[in-house]
Amino acid sequence: MKVLVAIKRVVDPNVKVRALADGSGVELANVKMAMNPFDEIAVEEAIRLKEAGKVAEIVVVSVGPQQAQETLRTALAMGADRAILVKTGETVEPLGVAKVLKGVVEAEQPGLVVMGKQAIDDDSNQTGQMLAALLGWAQGTFASKVELDGDKARVTREVDGGLQTVELKLPAIVTTDLRLNEPRYASLPNIMKAKKKPLDEKSPADFGADVAPRLKVVKTEEPGGRKAGVKVGSVAELVDKLKNEAGVL
Ligand code: AMP
């Protein structure tokens, strides 16, 4: 079975994001970029399924600028077999990405698509669900465990207040949650090997996808600063402050 993994190039999670002075977005010039952390988990899961003999080929795909090639190479160095960059200079919203991915799925015919539950830049948490709807496929979102068994996938989902296990008929979409696995680092020899792995370049038009934006960002602002804390001398003082200053007791 072939697995398709969708990966997005985002601002590195360790970078402090700054809003642009005119509020039109966030500062991206000279900012370190990285693979969306939930997508690293998706790549790792696909590799583990391949190591377990359940999967034959892992194809990674990213919709983004030329530099998203580097992100795809990272996935190849982790263990993916082949990459597709769907190149675009514009910001593509989740619906646009889902339409492109639908085209990729139709061309590649994977038995399973693994994606992150959300991209940490736009926090949309939409693309996997939209892709499932466009394809008419089953979906197992927020996965903390994935088991493949013949033409079925059993997915344990992290839901409010506990875990839910669903059984999906393949082909299906799975989106990853934080506790699914811990992604591996690519070794130096594998980084070298990844340079020779195939990376195809396509455009949204190759898949007939309309990626024109439907949303307009009205304003982007940083959260208000936090007030400095105070040290209290005793439990009694703490209780007094909570009662009389904070008004929470
Ligand atoms: P979102 O709906 O934007 O929060 O993203 C959810 C997931 O969809 C991500 O974790 C990726 O797996 C996938 N995704 C979103 N945008 C892209 C993109 N531009 N290229 C490839 N995959 C993407």
Boltz pocket constraint, residues with backbone or C-beta under 6 A from the ligand:
constraints:
  - pocket:
      binder: B
      contacts: [[A, 6], [A, 7], [A, 8], [A, 9], [A, 36], [A, 38], [A, 39], [A, 61], [A, 62], [A, 63], [A, 64], [A, 92], [A, 94], [A, 97], [A, 114], [A, 115], [A, 116], [A, 117], [A, 118], [A, 119], [A, 120], [A, 122], [A, 123], [A, 124], [A, 125], [A, 126], [A, 127], [A, 128]]
      max_distance: 6.0
